Amino acid sequence: MTALSSSAARRLALAAQGFAAARPKAVTVAQFRRAMSRMAVLQLDSVNAVCRSHFLPMYSRLGPYSRERLDAWLWQSGENVEGLAHEAAITSSADHAHLRFRFERLRYKGYREFAQDNAAYLDAVHDEVRQQGPQSVQTLDDPGKRTGPWWGMPRGKIALECLLGLGRLAIARRDERFITWYDLPERVHGKLEAPKPAEAQQRALLLRAAGCLGVGTLDDIADYFRLPMPVARPIVAELVEDGALQPAEVEGWERPALRMPGVRIPRQVTAACFLSPFDPVVWYRPRAERLFNFHYRIEIYVPAAKRQYGYYVLPFLLDDRIQGRADVRADRAQSRLLVPGAYAEAGTDKSALAEAMAVQLCALAQWLHLKSVSVATSSPFSRQVAREVARLPPPNEGES
């Protein structure tokens, strides 16, 4: 049993995710590969308020890079697989090999019921892909119609997702509109080795999750690849007994923690960046609160009048603490990065935070090819950030 201060736990967790490493001068595929190896999971989301969500975790760790180059590596290199990991996400091919036990049963009850009631339709969609090549829901002969604005997916999309979840189809690519194209697994990945037994795959995933977290509770580790607790608990107990995981006590944590033995804790983490709502550092909200004393919820689907912070709020990491947050969106028509609200956490040095946040807002705008940053002055701290932004050169100044 090792004892960790809350600061040491934060530094260990952030180092595991790649935040203790210096940003490269030039971002290459090797840096993408290294960052992916630390995260294991790059979660996807269709909301494009700032940019597609999978771009932000790489940006937070590596700094500016070519988004087109990242997408080409993710979907065209053969090194990665899109599927159901944490949620819809990219993993390495090696990590995806440990997720194949999920093909035995569809994860969502609604999908299971649909597949059972529409077996002939699933077979017809599968045959269409087999005969005609990669298909999106829009290219199917009989895609059906949407039944609602959000999750009211047409039956063609549900069928494609069922076939994906059963391992009968794979995702070939995403196009420029982020539309998913499906194909036969052997045409996307080539011949796959026979899967290991489910328990062996789950053991590998839990050990991988513990390494990505640095330090975490049983809940944290199980959540990383969304393994149910009855599955995770006995396997983690075996990993502890075998010495692959080490028990730890973390200052302020009510539940016992686990960590990889022998991993060095950096003396400091020097970071300044915005985090995606779907970054592994914050995606499990109980962990974010326990690790950073940071209460965070996505308010996209909350009515505007009831939102506390805003529509698309990004946590702001400064050194080893999440010290603030900002509601951010890209106004591409006017080439502006809009910041309807900026907020400081209690106990922070607001002057230092405002300065750091302003620098990173301008850097984010620069990377997104926007020409200005507009911070609303609705609160004292937002006004402070706006003043700091005004002192900096406009992003992409002089671009046509």
Phi, psi and chi 1 to 4 in degrees:
 res  aa     phi    psi   chi1   chi2   chi3   chi4
   1 MET       -  125.4  177.0   75.1   70.9      -
   2 THR  -110.3  151.8   58.7      -      -      -
   3 ALA  -109.7  132.3      -      -      -      -
   4 LEU  -124.0  136.6  -61.5  173.5      -      -
   5 SER   -70.8  163.2   67.5      -      -      -
   6 SER   -61.9  -36.3   56.9      -      -      -
   7 SER   -65.9  -43.7  174.1      -      -      -
   8 ALA   -63.0  -38.6      -      -      -      -
   9 ALA   -63.3  -41.9      -      -      -      -
  10 ARG   -63.5  -44.9  -70.1 -164.8  -58.8  -89.1
  11 ARG   -65.5  -38.3  -75.2 -179.9  -86.2  122.9
  12 LEU   -65.0  -43.2 -179.9   56.2      -      -
  13 ALA   -65.3  -43.3      -      -      -      -
  14 LEU   -70.5  -37.0  -70.2  168.3      -      -
  15 ALA   -64.1  -39.6      -      -      -      -
  16 ALA   -60.3  -30.7      -      -      -      -
  17 GLN   -90.0    0.3  -75.3  -74.0  -44.3      -
  18 GLY    97.4    7.7      -      -      -      -
  19 PHE   -84.4   -8.0  -74.2   99.6      -      -
  20 ALA   -88.4  -10.9      -      -      -      -
  21 ALA   -85.8  145.7      -      -      -      -
  22 ALA   -68.5  144.2      -      -      -      -
  23 ARG   -68.1  140.0  -74.3 -178.3  170.1 -176.2
  24 PRO   -70.2  153.4   27.0  -34.4      -      -
  25 LYS   -69.9  -34.6  -67.1 -178.8  179.3  178.9
  26 ALA  -136.4  133.4      -      -      -      -
  27 VAL   -92.1  120.6  178.5      -      -      -
  28 THR  -117.1  177.3   65.1      -      -      -
  29 VAL   -59.3  -32.7  166.1      -      -      -
  30 ALA   -61.0  -37.7      -      -      -      -
  31 GLN   -70.1  -39.1  -85.9   81.3   42.1      -
  32 PHE   -57.5  -45.7  -67.8  152.0      -      -
  33 ARG   -63.2  -41.3 -168.2  178.8  -65.7  118.7
  34 ARG   -67.1  -42.9 -171.0  173.1  -61.4  117.5
  35 ALA   -64.2  -41.2      -      -      -      -
  36 MET   -63.6  -37.2  178.2   65.9   89.8      -
  37 SER   -64.7  -29.8   72.7      -      -      -
  38 ARG   -80.1  -35.3  -73.6  168.4  169.8  152.6
  39 MET   -85.0  -35.1  -69.4 -175.6  -74.2      -
  40 ALA    70.0  -34.8      -      -      -      -
  41 VAL  -129.6  127.8  177.7      -      -      -
  42 LEU  -116.0  100.4 -168.8   58.9      -      -
  43 GLN   -73.3  144.9 -171.6  169.8  -28.8      -
  44 LEU  -106.2  150.6  -57.3  170.8      -      -
  45 ASP  -158.2  143.3 -170.4   81.3      -      -
  46 SER   -81.9  -14.9   61.0      -      -      -
  47 VAL   -62.4  130.7  175.0      -      -      -
  48 ASN  -120.6   35.4 -161.3   20.9      -      -
  49 ALA   -61.7  -43.0      -      -      -      -
  50 VAL  -105.8  -56.9  175.0      -      -      -
  51 CYS  -164.5  174.7   58.5      -      -      -
  52 ARG   -58.2  138.7  -61.0  -66.8 -177.4 -166.7
  53 SER   -62.7  -26.6   67.4      -      -      -
  54 HIS   -72.5  -14.7   66.9  -76.8      -      -
  55 PHE   -74.0  -31.9  -68.6  131.5      -      -
  56 LEU   -69.1  -42.7  -76.4  171.9      -      -
  57 PRO   -59.7  -37.7  -28.1   37.7      -      -
  58 MET   -66.2  -42.2  -74.5  -70.7 -173.9      -
  59 TYR   -63.2  -41.7  176.6   76.2      -      -
  60 SER   -59.7  -34.5  -60.2      -      -      -
  61 ARG   -91.6  -34.2  -70.3  155.0  178.1   78.7
  62 LEU  -109.0  -19.3  -57.9  176.3      -      -
  63 GLY    85.1 -166.5      -      -      -      -
  64 PRO   -60.3  139.8  -20.6   32.2      -      -
  65 TYR  -156.3  173.9   65.6   86.2      -      -
  66 SER   -84.1  116.5  165.0      -      -      -
  67 ARG   -66.5  -34.4  -75.1  168.4  -78.3  165.3
  68 GLU   -63.9  -37.8  -67.4   77.1   12.6      -
  69 ARG   -68.6  -38.2 -170.1  173.3 -169.5 -178.7
  70 LEU   -63.1  -48.3  174.9   63.7      -      -
  71 ASP   -59.7  -40.4  -85.2   -8.0      -      -
  72 ALA   -61.8  -42.2      -      -      -      -
  73 TRP   -67.6  -41.3  177.7   70.3      -      -
  74 LEU   -63.3  -44.1  -69.7  175.4      -      -
  75 TRP  -107.1  -12.9  -82.2  -77.5      -      -
  76 GLN  -117.8  -10.8  -61.4  172.7   25.8      -
  77 SER   -80.3  -20.5   67.9      -      -      -
  78 GLY    81.9   -0.6      -      -      -      -
  79 GLU   -87.8  -14.8  -64.4 -176.2   38.2      -
  80 ASN  -130.1  162.3  -51.4  -66.9      -      -
  81 VAL  -136.7  134.3  178.7      -      -      -
  82 GLU   -93.1  134.4  178.4 -178.5  -18.7      -
  83 GLY  -175.1 -161.5      -      -      -      -
  84 LEU   -94.5  101.8 -163.9   62.3      -      -
  85 ALA  -108.7  -87.3      -      -      -      -
  86 HIS   -76.8  -67.1 -179.4   77.4      -      -
  87 GLU  -124.1 -153.5  -67.7  -68.3  -21.1      -
  88 ALA   -57.8  124.3      -      -      -      -
  89 ALA  -162.3  166.1      -      -      -      -
  90 ILE   -99.7  135.2  -57.8  -74.5      -      -
  91 THR  -130.6  166.5   60.9      -      -      -
  92 SER   -68.9  157.7   70.1      -      -      -
  93 SER   -59.2  -36.7  -62.4      -      -      -
  94 ALA   -64.4  -42.9      -      -      -      -
  95 ASP   -70.4  -36.6  -75.3  -32.5      -      -
  96 HIS   -63.7  -27.4 -172.2  -96.2      -      -
  97 ALA   -60.6  -23.6      -      -      -      -
  98 HIS   -91.2    3.3  -57.5  -53.0      -      -
  99 LEU  -106.5    2.1  -70.6  159.7      -      -
 100 ARG   -74.1  -16.4  -70.0  168.1   63.8 -167.0
 101 PHE   -61.6  -22.4   70.4   93.4      -      -
 102 ARG   -69.4  -15.9  -73.2 -173.6  171.2  155.8
 103 PHE   -68.2  -13.8  -65.8  160.2      -      -
 104 GLU   -72.6  -23.4  -62.8  172.7    3.4      -
 105 ARG  -156.1  132.1 -176.6  173.2 -175.3  -94.4
 106 LEU   -65.4  139.3  -70.4  169.2      -      -
 107 ARG   -71.0  -39.1  177.5  169.5  169.6 -179.1
 108 TYR   -98.3  135.4  -58.9  117.8      -      -
 109 LYS   -58.2  -42.3  179.7 -178.6  177.9 -178.3
 110 GLY   -59.9  -39.5      -      -      -      -
 111 TYR   -67.5  -40.0  -78.3    6.9      -      -
 112 ARG   -61.5  -43.4  -66.7 -164.2  -62.9  -89.3
 113 GLU   -66.3  -40.8  -67.1  174.2  -12.1      -
 114 PHE   -62.4  -45.8 -178.8   91.1      -      -
 115 ALA   -62.6  -38.2      -      -      -      -
 116 GLN   -67.5  -39.8 -176.2  175.9   -9.6      -
 117 ASP   -84.5  -14.4  -63.8  -19.8      -      -
 118 ASN  -130.6   40.5  -61.9  -87.7      -      -
 119 ALA   -59.5  -42.2      -      -      -      -
 120 ALA   -65.1  -38.6      -      -      -      -
 121 TYR   -66.8  -40.1  179.1   63.7      -      -
 122 LEU   -60.5  -43.1 -100.9   66.6      -      -
 123 ASP   -63.3  -37.4  -71.8  -18.9      -      -
 124 ALA   -67.0  -41.9      -      -      -      -
 125 VAL   -64.4  -42.6  170.0      -      -      -
 126 HIS   -61.4  -43.3 -175.0  -92.0      -      -
 127 ASP   -63.7  -36.8  -74.3  -15.8      -      -
 128 GLU   -63.5  -42.2 -172.5  173.9  -15.6      -
 129 VAL   -66.4  -42.8  174.6      -      -      -
 130 ARG   -62.0  -39.8  178.6  176.4   55.7   81.3
 131 GLN   -83.7  -34.8  -65.7  170.0   11.7      -
 132 GLN  -106.9   -8.5  -60.8 -174.9   23.4      -
 133 GLY    92.8 -169.6      -      -      -      -
 134 PRO   -52.4  136.5  -25.1   34.3      -      -
 135 GLN  -132.2  145.7  -60.6  -69.3  -50.7      -
 136 SER  -106.8  170.8   74.6      -      -      -
 137 VAL   -60.7  -30.1   63.6      -      -      -
 138 GLN   -73.8  -18.7  -63.4  176.4  -14.0      -
 139 THR  -100.1   -4.8   63.0      -      -      -
 140 LEU   -65.3  149.4  -67.4  177.1      -      -
 141 ASP   -65.0  -36.4  -70.1  -19.7      -      -
 142 ASP  -133.8   76.3  179.1   19.2      -      -
 143 PRO   -79.4  -17.4   30.2  -35.1      -      -
 144 GLY    79.4 -175.9      -      -      -      -
 145 LYS  -121.8  152.6  -63.9 -179.1  179.0  179.7
 146 ARG   -65.7  149.0  -67.1 -175.2   65.6   90.8
 147 THR  -115.1    4.9   57.9      -      -      -
 148 GLY  -176.7  168.7      -      -      -      -
 149 PRO   -75.4  -26.2   26.8  -33.9      -      -
 150 TRP  -107.8  -81.5  -67.8  104.7      -      -
 151 TRP  -100.0   13.9  -64.7  -80.3      -      -
 152 GLY   -77.8   64.8      -      -      -      -
 153 MET   -70.4  143.7  -65.4 -171.9  -66.5      -
 154 PRO   -65.4  159.5   23.6  -32.8      -      -
 155 ARG   -66.3  -24.1   69.5  173.8 -170.8  153.1
 156 GLY   -63.2  -42.1      -      -      -      -
 157 LYS   -66.9  -41.5  178.9   63.8  173.1  179.0
 158 ILE   -62.3  -41.8  -61.5  172.7      -      -
 159 ALA   -62.1  -44.8      -      -      -      -
 160 LEU   -61.0  -41.8  -70.7  166.2      -      -
 161 GLU   -69.2  -35.1  -74.6  -64.4  -57.3      -
 162 CYS   -63.8  -45.6  -73.2      -      -      -
 163 LEU   -64.6  -34.8  -69.0  165.9      -      -
 164 LEU   -64.7  -47.5  174.5   67.7      -      -
 165 GLY   -65.0  -24.6      -      -      -      -
 166 LEU   -91.6   -0.8  -67.5  168.1      -      -
 167 GLY    78.3    9.6      -      -      -      -
 168 ARG   -84.8  -20.4  -64.0  176.7   63.5 -171.6
 169 LEU  -129.8  162.7  -68.2 -179.0      -      -
 170 ALA  -132.9  163.7      -      -      -      -
 171 ILE   -89.3  119.8  -67.0  175.7      -      -
 172 ALA   -81.0  -40.2      -      -      -      -
 173 ARG  -171.0  170.5   68.2 -178.8 -170.7  -83.4
 174 ARG  -116.0  135.9  -63.2  -95.9 -175.4  166.7
 175 ASP   -88.7 -174.2   63.5   22.6      -      -
 176 GLU   -64.9  -18.7   63.6  -81.4   -1.8      -
 177 ARG   -95.0    6.3  -64.8  174.4  -64.3  167.7
 178 PHE    71.8   16.5 -148.5   58.5      -      -
 179 ILE   -76.8  138.2  -68.0  172.1      -      -
 180 THR   -87.0  135.2  -48.2      -      -      -
 181 TRP  -116.1  131.2  -69.9   76.0      -      -
 182 TYR  -111.7  147.4  -57.1   78.5      -      -
 183 ASP  -148.5  176.8 -158.5   -5.7      -      -
 184 LEU   -67.9  141.8  -59.9 -177.5      -      -
 185 PRO   -56.4  -40.3  -25.2   33.8      -      -
 186 GLU   -68.2  -23.5   58.0  -91.2   27.3      -
 187 ARG   -85.0  -19.2  -65.8 -158.2  -67.1 -123.8
 188 VAL   -92.0  -47.2  176.5      -      -      -
 189 HIS  -109.0   -8.9  -50.9  -54.1      -      -
 190 GLY    78.8 -168.8      -      -      -      -
 191 LYS   -71.7  127.7 -173.8  177.0  179.9  179.9
 192 LEU   -97.6  145.0  -63.7  173.4      -      -
 193 GLU   -69.2  156.0  -65.1 -179.2    5.9      -
 194 ALA   -60.7  135.7      -      -      -      -
 195 PRO   -68.5  149.7   24.7  -32.8      -      -
 196 LYS   -73.4  165.4  -64.7  179.5  179.7  179.0
 197 PRO   -56.1  149.7  -24.5   33.4      -      -
 198 ALA   -53.9  -43.4      -      -      -      -
 199 GLU   -64.4  -36.2 -174.3  173.3  -19.0      -
 200 ALA   -66.2  -39.5      -      -      -      -
 201 GLN   -64.5  -43.3  -65.0  178.6   53.1      -
 202 GLN   -66.3  -38.4  -67.8  156.0   -6.3      -
 203 ARG   -60.7  -45.0  179.5 -174.9  174.2   95.2
 204 ALA   -62.6  -39.6      -      -      -      -
 205 LEU   -66.7  -41.8  -70.1  175.4      -      -
 206 LEU   -67.8  -37.9  -70.7  164.0      -      -
 207 LEU   -68.2  -38.9 -164.0   57.7      -      -
 208 ARG   -63.6  -42.6 -174.2   80.8  168.0   93.1
 209 ALA   -62.3  -43.8      -      -      -      -
 210 ALA   -60.5  -38.6      -      -      -      -
 211 GLY   -68.0  -36.8      -      -      -      -
 212 CYS   -70.3  -30.4  -68.1      -      -      -
 213 LEU   -81.9  -29.5  -68.9  168.6      -      -
 214 GLY    83.7  -56.5      -      -      -      -
 215 VAL  -151.4  139.2   60.3      -      -      -
 216 GLY  -169.0  163.9      -      -      -      -
 217 THR   -80.3  172.0   64.2      -      -      -
 218 LEU   -56.6  -41.8  172.8   60.7      -      -
 219 ASP   -60.1  -44.2  -62.9   55.2      -      -
 220 ASP   -59.7  -46.2  -61.0  -20.8      -      -
 221 ILE   -66.8  -43.5  -65.8  169.7      -      -
 222 ALA   -64.5  -36.7      -      -      -      -
 223 ASP   -69.6  -25.9  176.2   76.1      -      -
 224 TYR   -56.6  -44.4 -151.5   85.6      -      -
 225 PHE  -111.5   18.0  -71.4   99.4      -      -
 226 ARG    54.7   51.1  -68.5  -70.7  168.5   87.4
 227 LEU   -91.3  136.0  -65.8  175.7      -      -
 228 PRO   -65.7  148.3   19.9  -29.4      -      -
 229 MET   -59.1  -40.5 -164.0   57.9   65.8      -
 230 PRO   -59.6  -26.7  -25.5   35.6      -      -
 231 VAL   -81.1  -45.1  169.3      -      -      -
 232 ALA   -71.1  -41.2      -      -      -      -
 233 ARG   -56.7  -53.3 -175.8  178.3  -71.7  107.9
 234 PRO   -68.3  -32.7   21.1  -31.6      -      -
 235 ILE   -68.5  -43.2  -63.2  176.0      -      -
 236 VAL   -62.8  -38.9  169.0      -      -      -
 237 ALA   -59.9  -38.6      -      -      -      -
 238 GLU   -67.4  -39.6  -70.6  177.9    4.5      -
 239 LEU   -62.6  -37.5  -70.0  169.8      -      -
 240 VAL   -67.4  -45.4  172.5      -      -      -
 241 GLU   -61.8  -36.3 -174.6  175.7  -11.4      -
 242 ASP   -78.4   -9.0  -65.0  -15.8      -      -
 243 GLY    85.9    4.7      -      -      -      -
 244 ALA   -74.1  -26.0      -      -      -      -
 245 LEU  -126.1  148.3  -68.6  179.4      -      -
 246 GLN  -118.7  129.4 -178.4 -178.6   41.2      -
 247 PRO   -64.9  149.7  -18.8   31.6      -      -
 248 ALA  -148.5  152.5      -      -      -      -
 249 GLU  -110.5  128.1  -71.5 -176.6   -7.6      -
 250 VAL  -111.9  132.4  178.2      -      -      -
 251 GLU   -52.6  123.6  176.6 -171.2    8.4      -
 252 GLY    87.5   -7.7      -      -      -      -
 253 TRP   -90.4  130.5  -70.0   20.5      -      -
 254 GLU   -77.2  -30.3  -64.9 -179.9   -2.7      -
 255 ARG  -100.2  151.5  -63.6 -176.1  179.8 -177.7
 256 PRO   -65.3  153.9   21.1  -31.2      -      -
 257 ALA  -116.1  169.5      -      -      -      -
 258 LEU  -137.1  148.1  -62.1  158.3      -      -
 259 ARG  -146.8  162.3   58.4  169.3  -64.0 -169.2
 260 MET   -75.8  132.3  -58.1  -72.7  -76.4      -
 261 PRO   -69.2  145.7   23.6  -31.6      -      -
 262 GLY    79.6    4.4      -      -      -      -
 263 VAL   -84.1  128.6  176.5      -      -      -
 264 ARG   -74.9  139.8 -174.5 -177.2   69.5   86.2
 265 ILE   -98.3  121.2  -57.4  173.9      -      -
 266 PRO   -66.1  149.9   23.8  -32.4      -      -
 267 ARG   -68.9  -29.3  -67.2 -176.2  178.1 -179.2
 268 GLN  -153.3  156.4   64.5  177.7   17.4      -
 269 VAL  -121.8  122.2  171.4      -      -      -
 270 THR  -109.6  104.4  -56.7      -      -      -
 271 ALA  -142.0  153.2      -      -      -      -
 272 ALA  -153.8  105.6      -      -      -      -
 273 CYS  -166.0  158.1   60.2      -      -      -
 274 PHE   -86.9  147.9  -72.5   99.8      -      -
 275 LEU  -112.2  143.0  -58.7  173.9      -      -
 276 SER   -65.9  149.0  162.8      -      -      -
 277 PRO   -58.6  -18.8  -22.9   33.1      -      -
 278 PHE  -110.0   20.8  -50.9  104.6      -      -
 279 ASP   -73.1  139.9 -166.0  -67.1      -      -
 280 PRO   -55.6  -23.7  -25.4   33.7      -      -
 281 VAL   -65.7  -30.3  172.8      -      -      -
 282 VAL  -126.5   -1.5  -65.3      -      -      -
 283 TRP   -67.1  -28.0   68.5   20.8      -      -
 284 TYR   -96.8  100.0 -172.7   46.5      -      -
 285 ARG   -59.4  -39.6  -48.3  -53.5 -175.8 -154.9
 286 PRO   -59.3  -36.2  -25.0   35.2      -      -
 287 ARG   -68.9  -42.7  173.0  178.6  168.0   80.5
 288 ALA   -59.2  -38.5      -      -      -      -
 289 GLU   -70.3  -40.6 -166.0  156.9   -5.5      -
 290 ARG   -71.3  -39.7 -172.4 -177.1  -21.6  109.7
 291 LEU   -80.4  -39.5 -169.2   61.1      -      -
 292 PHE  -116.2   -0.7  -62.2  102.3      -      -
 293 ASN    54.2   45.9 -167.9   27.3      -      -
 294 PHE  -127.0  109.7 -178.0   72.5      -      -
 295 HIS   -87.8  122.7 -178.0   79.7      -      -
 296 TYR  -141.8  131.8 -178.9   49.2      -      -
 297 ARG  -140.0  145.3  -61.5  -67.9 -176.1  -86.9
 298 ILE   -80.1  131.8  -64.8  178.5      -      -
 299 GLU  -113.4   20.2  -62.2 -177.3  -80.8      -
 300 ILE   -56.8  -42.8  -68.1  173.3      -      -
 301 TYR   -95.9    8.0  -54.3  114.6      -      -
 302 VAL   -86.9  133.5  175.7      -      -      -
 303 PRO   -52.9  141.0  -25.8   34.4      -      -
 304 ALA   -51.7  -40.1      -      -      -      -
 305 ALA   -67.7  -20.2      -      -      -      -
 306 LYS  -101.7   -0.9  -64.5 -176.5  178.0 -179.6
 307 ARG   -72.0  139.6  -69.4  176.2 -169.2  144.1
 308 GLN   -85.2  -39.8 -177.6  177.2    3.8      -
 309 TYR  -119.0  -32.6  -66.4  106.8      -      -
 310 GLY   146.8 -177.9      -      -      -      -
 311 TYR   -72.6  -53.3  176.4   77.2      -      -
 312 TYR  -130.0   87.9 -158.4   72.3      -      -
 313 VAL   -97.6  127.1  175.0      -      -      -
 314 LEU  -106.1  124.1  -54.0 -178.3      -      -
 315 PRO   -63.2  148.4  -20.0   32.3      -      -
 316 PHE  -115.1  115.1 -171.7   72.3      -      -
 317 LEU   -90.8  123.1  177.5   68.4      -      -
 318 LEU  -127.3  113.1 -175.2   57.1      -      -
 319 ASP    58.6 -123.1  -63.1  -26.9      -      -
 320 ASP  -104.8   20.4   68.6  -12.0      -      -
 321 ARG  -133.2  147.1  -64.5  172.8   56.5 -152.8
 322 ILE   -85.9  106.8  -63.3  177.5      -      -
 323 GLN  -103.2   -9.1  -60.2 -163.7   34.0      -
 324 GLY  -166.0 -174.5      -      -      -      -
 325 ARG  -157.2  158.9   66.8 -171.5   90.1 -165.4
 326 ALA  -147.0  140.4      -      -      -      -
 327 ASP   -83.3  116.6 -176.7   15.3      -      -
 328 VAL  -130.0  140.2 -176.7      -      -      -
 329 ARG  -152.9  151.3   68.1 -160.0   65.2  178.6
 330 ALA   -93.7  119.6      -      -      -      -
 331 ASP   -94.5   88.4  177.1    2.4      -      -
 332 ARG   -69.7  -31.6  -63.0  171.4 -176.3   86.9
 333 ALA   -62.2  -39.1      -      -      -      -
 334 GLN  -101.6    4.1  -60.1  -63.6  -39.0      -
 335 SER    54.4   49.1 -166.4      -      -      -
 336 ARG  -128.7  147.5  -60.3  178.8  -60.8  173.8
 337 LEU   -98.0  112.9 -173.1   67.7      -      -
 338 LEU   -92.5  138.1  -58.2  178.1      -      -
 339 VAL  -128.9   86.4 -172.8      -      -      -
 340 PRO   -63.1  -21.7  -23.4   34.4      -      -
 341 GLY  -161.6  140.5      -      -      -      -
 342 ALA  -127.9  141.8      -      -      -      -
 343 TYR  -138.7  142.5  -51.4   89.6      -      -
 344 ALA  -107.5  140.8      -      -      -      -
 345 GLU   -75.6  156.0  -66.2  -62.9  -68.1      -
 346 ALA   -60.5  139.4      -      -      -      -
 347 GLY    83.9    5.5      -      -      -      -
 348 THR   -89.3  158.8   60.4      -      -      -
 349 ASP   -80.0   99.9  179.9  -19.9      -      -
 350 LYS   -65.9  -32.5  -68.3 -177.3  179.1  179.3
 351 SER   -65.8  -47.6  -65.5      -      -      -
 352 ALA   -65.0  -39.5      -      -      -      -
 353 LEU   -65.6  -44.8  176.7   61.3      -      -
 354 ALA   -61.6  -40.9      -      -      -      -
 355 GLU   -64.8  -46.3 -178.0  178.0   -6.5      -
 356 ALA   -65.7  -40.4      -      -      -      -
 357 MET   -66.1  -39.6 -167.5  176.6  -76.0      -
 358 ALA   -62.2  -44.7      -      -      -      -
 359 VAL   -59.8  -43.3  168.9      -      -      -
 360 GLN   -74.0  -30.1  -67.1  -53.1  -45.3      -
 361 LEU   -64.7  -43.2  -73.7  168.9      -      -
 362 CYS   -66.9  -38.4  -70.2      -      -      -
 363 ALA   -65.6  -39.9      -      -      -      -
 364 LEU   -63.5  -44.2 -179.8   60.2      -      -
 365 ALA   -61.1  -41.0      -      -      -      -
 366 GLN   -58.7  -46.8  179.9   84.3   19.2      -
 367 TRP   -65.1  -34.3  178.6   57.0      -      -
 368 LEU   -84.8    2.7  -64.7  173.3      -      -
 369 HIS    63.1   38.4  -55.2  -65.8      -      -
 370 LEU  -103.2  151.5  -56.1  173.3      -      -
 371 LYS   -99.8   -7.5  -66.6 -177.2  178.5  179.6
 372 SER  -154.5  162.7   65.6      -      -      -
 373 VAL  -123.0  125.8  176.4      -      -      -
 374 SER  -119.2  111.1  177.3      -      -      -
 375 VAL  -104.5  123.6 -177.1      -      -      -
 376 ALA   -64.8  150.0      -      -      -      -
 377 THR  -109.9   47.5   54.4      -      -      -
 378 SER   -85.3   -8.7   54.2      -      -      -
 379 SER  -146.5  160.8   70.0      -      -      -
 380 PRO   -56.7  -41.9  -27.2   35.3      -      -
 381 PHE   -70.7  -38.8 -176.8   70.3      -      -
 382 SER   -60.1  -40.0  -70.0      -      -      -
 383 ARG   -64.1  -36.2  -71.1 -166.0  -71.8  -87.0
 384 GLN   -64.5  -43.2 -156.6  168.2  -12.0      -
 385 VAL   -65.2  -41.0  174.0      -      -      -
 386 ALA   -60.3  -40.3      -      -      -      -
 387 ARG   -63.9  -39.8  -72.6 -166.0  -64.5  -89.7
 388 GLU   -68.1  -37.9  -66.8  -64.9  -22.2      -
 389 VAL   -62.6  -40.4  166.0      -      -      -
 390 ALA   -63.0  -24.1      -      -      -      -
 391 ARG   -80.0  -13.5  -66.2 -169.9  176.8  101.7
 392 LEU   -96.9  152.9  -62.8  170.7      -      -
 393 PRO   -62.4  142.5  -17.8   29.6      -      -
 394 PRO   -59.9  139.7  -21.0   32.3      -      -
 395 PRO   -66.2  147.1   22.6  -31.9      -      -
 396 ASN    54.0   33.2  -60.9  -60.9      -      -
 397 GLU   -62.8  132.5 -168.5  172.6   19.6      -
 398 GLY    90.6   -8.3      -      -      -      -
 399 GLU   -70.3  143.4  -82.0 -164.7    3.4      -
 400 SER   -82.5      -   57.4      -      -      -
